[in-house]
Structures are given as C-alpha cells and as structure tokens.
Amino acid sequence: MIELRGVEKTYIRGAEQVHALKGITLSIARGEFVSVMGPSGSGKTTMLHILGCLDNITSGEITIDGMSASSLQEPQLVEIRRKKIGFVFQQFYLIPGLSVFDNVSLPLLFAHEKKNHAYIQSLIELVGLNHAAKRKPHQLSGGEMQRVAIARALVNNPKLILADEPTGNLDSENSDMIYALFADLHKRGLTIIMVTHNSELAARAERVVRLKDGLIVRD
C-alpha cells in the first residue's frame, strides 16, 4: 500500500535547517494496522503528513497504492487525498454550527459529490452515533466528537486511514472505544496508520514503528 524509500524532509526555520526525516525507508502492506511512536520532535507527524500527501518530501521516493507521489502537483495530490485517504486528528475539527450528519458529509461537498443519505447514516451508525445524527458538536462528549471525525474520514470510502494522536484528548474509557473502532475498521480491510504516545494502545496494533531524531530505530 505504501512505500517510502530514502525519504528526507528538511525545513528551513530562520537561519537553521531542521532535518525532520533523515532517509526513512518503510513498507506498509495493504490492510496492515501500524502504530507509530516516538518522542516529540522525532518526525512522527511529519511522516504522517507526507504519507497523507499534505507535505512534500525534500528527497527520496514515495508510492501510495501503486502511484508514485514524489513529484505530483497539488491538483493530483488533492485527488489522492480525496479518493484514497481518510484523516483523523487529535483535534476533531468539527464545524460547530453543523449537525453530526452534516459534519460527516462535509467532504462530499468539497469533492462536489452528491450526498447519499443512507450511506452517510450507515457510517454514523457504524461509529455508534445513530441516536445523535441531528446533534451539534457542543451536545457531544469528546469521545463522540472523535467518532464523528472517524465517520467523516470514511465518507469518501478511502483505502487508507491516517490518525494523528486520535486519543490524545480522551480519557482511558473513550480511548479504548476509539481504538476498538479502528480495530473494527482494520478487520474490514482498511490500512490504518496511527501516531500515538499511548504505548498500551500502540501495542495492540499488528506492528509498532518507533522513530527518534528523524530515523526509524525499531520496527
């Protein structure tokens, strides 16, 4: 599903160069569930953004679902993001004035696609929020808001889910619930890559990749 070969990412910050990734080589098979761990500044989020075509690499090569993404232009990267990837972040990024149903369907609006009400409702049911489809975000708990974000990530029927600290703002009970949801999606055939500081949750994945100082130190 994913191939990174010798991927480097360097940022310019003032007068210094920040080497966020220093020659990462990583292969992730279709349908794998991978946790990514490492201390702050290790390159976890940078790697996730590169996998999600949200950031360009400085050098190296990246292939996603058989397509080389190393030198694509932004319109082509947008197409990959819309059709192949679902994103879940630590911050839920829900629109306060929209209902659960409308938040879940929002990516379809950006993609100029017609709403399939039955399909959207099925995703809301999948994440256990059938009772809350008409509620606004302020009427939900943190765990419920993250479940809305997961349903929204699924609305374009992606092959890959990228999650950046999806349980970072949640208590242990809600964290377990969110992880169980990812495990269920994994059983349904999705490829899942989850950045987390929670070693207990990370250990439940099929595979744990550890980064430090822009390098993979354990896989």
Stockholm file with secondary structure:
# STOCKHOLM 1.0

chainA/1-219         MIELRGVEKTYIRGAEQVHALKGITLSIARGEFVSVMGPSGSGKTTMLHILGCLDNITSGEITIDGMSASSLQEPQLVEIRRKKIGFVFQQFYLIPGLSVFDNVSLPLLFAHEKKNHAYIQSLIELVGLNHAAKRKPHQLSGGEMQRVAIARALVNNPKLILADEPTGNLDSENSDMIYALFADLHKRGLTIIMVTHNSELAARAERVVRLKDGLIVRD
#=GR chainA/1-219 SS CEEEEEEEEEEEETTEEEEEEEEEEEEECTTCEEEEECCTTSSHHHHHHHHTTSSCCSEEEEEETTEECTTCCHHHHHHHHHHHEEEEESSCCCCTTSCHHHHHHHHHHHTTCCCCHHHHHHHHHHTTCGGGTTCCGGGSCHHHHHHHHHHHHHTTCCSEEEEESTTTTSCHHHHHHHHHHHHHHHHTTCEEEEECSCHHHHTTSSEEEEEETTEEEEC
#=GC SS_cons         CEEEEEEEEEEEETTEEEEEEEEEEEEECTTCEEEEECCTTSSHHHHHHHHTTSSCCSEEEEEETTEECTTCCHHHHHHHHHHHEEEEESSCCCCTTSCHHHHHHHHHHHTTCCCCHHHHHHHHHHTTCGGGTTCCGGGSCHHHHHHHHHHHHHTTCCSEEEEESTTTTSCHHHHHHHHHHHHHHHHTTCEEEEECSCHHHHTTSSEEEEEETTEEEEC
//
